[in-house]
Every structure is written in structure tokens, then in C-alpha cells.
Amino acid sequence: MNKHIEKNEKWRGVIVYDLGSTYFFKQWYQTALEYFMEAVSVFERLNYTNALVFTISYVNCIYRFTLYVLLFTFFTVKIIINTAASSAMEAPK
């Protein structure tokens, strides 16, 4: 790969990574994930391992956070349903 093209690609990856970071901190996780995945593609192609590690760690945080939100929502709904079912069984006579 031409050295100038490689340098431009590296900067493209860095800019896309920075956009992903910005959206991550704004809590726009879907948009951040799209930018991070594009950055991963660029960094893999260039074999730029340091940046790749940081980018993948952000992707991991997004997936982990999403999983926690889903689990929290599931268990909250389950508690509400169980509480409502218990209340219904204890209806006044």
C-alpha cells in the first residue's frame, strides 16, 4: 500500500473512532457502534493493533451496557408481573 494512502487511511480510522467516542459519550449507542465498527475495519486493514484494542473495548462496553439494560428491564417486568399476580390471588373475599 502506498505510504500516503496508508497515512490517510490511518487518519480516517482515527476520525471515525473519534466520532464513535463522541456518540458513545452522548449515549447514542447505535450510532457510536456504527462508527466504531467502521474504525475496526480500517484498523484491521492497516494492522494498527493499539487503536484496534481501544476500539474493540468500546464495542464491548456498548454490548455489555445493552445487555445490562435488557436484563434489568426483564427482571423489573418480571417483578411487576409477579407482584400483580400475588395481589390478584389475595383479592378480598
C-alpha positions in Angstrom: 0.0 0.0 0.0 1.2 3.5 -0.9 2.6 5.2 2.2 0.4 8.3 1.7 -2.7 6.3 1.2 -1.9 4.3 4.3 -1.4 7.5 6.3 -4.7 8.9 5.0 -6.5 5.6 5.9 -5.0 5.8 9.4 -6.3 9.3 9.9 -9.7 8.2 8.5 -9.8 5.5 11.1 -8.8 7.9 13.9 -11.6 10.4 12.8 -14.2 7.7 12.6 -13.1 6.4 16.0 -13.4 9.9 17.5 -16.9 10.2 16.1 -17.8 6.9 17.7 -16.4 8.2 21.0 -18.4 11.3 20.8 -21.6 9.5 20.2 -20.8 7.0 22.9 -20.5 9.8 25.5 -23.7 11.3 24.2 -25.2 7.9 24.9 -26.2 7.4 21.2 -25.0 3.8 21.3 -26.3 2.6 18.0 -24.6 5.4 16.1 -21.5 5.0 18.1 -21.4 1.3 17.3 -21.7 2.0 13.6 -18.7 4.4 13.7 -16.6 2.0 15.9 -17.3 -0.9 13.6 -16.1 1.2 10.6 -13.0 2.1 12.6 -12.4 -1.6 13.4 -12.5 -2.3 9.7 -9.9 0.4 8.9 -7.6 -0.5 11.8 -7.7 -4.2 10.9 -6.8 -3.5 7.3 -3.8 -1.4 8.4 -2.9 -3.8 11.2 -3.0 -0.9 13.7 -3.3 -3.0 16.8 -3.2 -0.3 19.5 -6.1 1.6 18.1 -7.9 -1.7 17.3 -7.7 -2.7 21.0 -9.2 0.6 22.2 -12.0 0.5 19.6 -13.0 -3.1 20.4 -13.1 -2.2 24.1 -15.7 0.5 23.3 -17.7 -2.0 21.2 -17.5 -4.4 24.2 -18.8 -1.6 26.5 -21.7 -0.9 24.3 -22.7 -4.6 24.0 -22.3 -5.1 27.8 -24.3 -2.0 28.6 -27.1 -3.1 26.2 -27.1 -6.5 27.9 -27.4 -4.9 31.4 -30.3 -2.7 30.2 -32.1 -5.7 28.7 -31.6 -7.8 31.8 -32.7 -5.0 34.1 -35.8 -4.4 32.1 -36.6 -8.2 32.0 -36.3 -8.6 35.8 -38.2 -5.4 36.5 -41.1 -6.6 34.3 -40.9 -10.0 35.9 -41.1 -8.5 39.4 -44.1 -6.3 38.4 -45.9 -9.3 36.9 -45.2 -11.4 40.0 -46.4 -8.7 42.3 -49.6 -8.2 40.3 -50.2 -11.9 40.2 -49.8 -12.1 44.0 -52.1 -9.2 44.6 -54.7 -10.8 42.3 -54.6 -14.0 44.3 -55.1 -12.2 47.5 -58.2 -10.4 46.4 -60.6 -9.5 49.2 -63.4 -12.0 49.8 
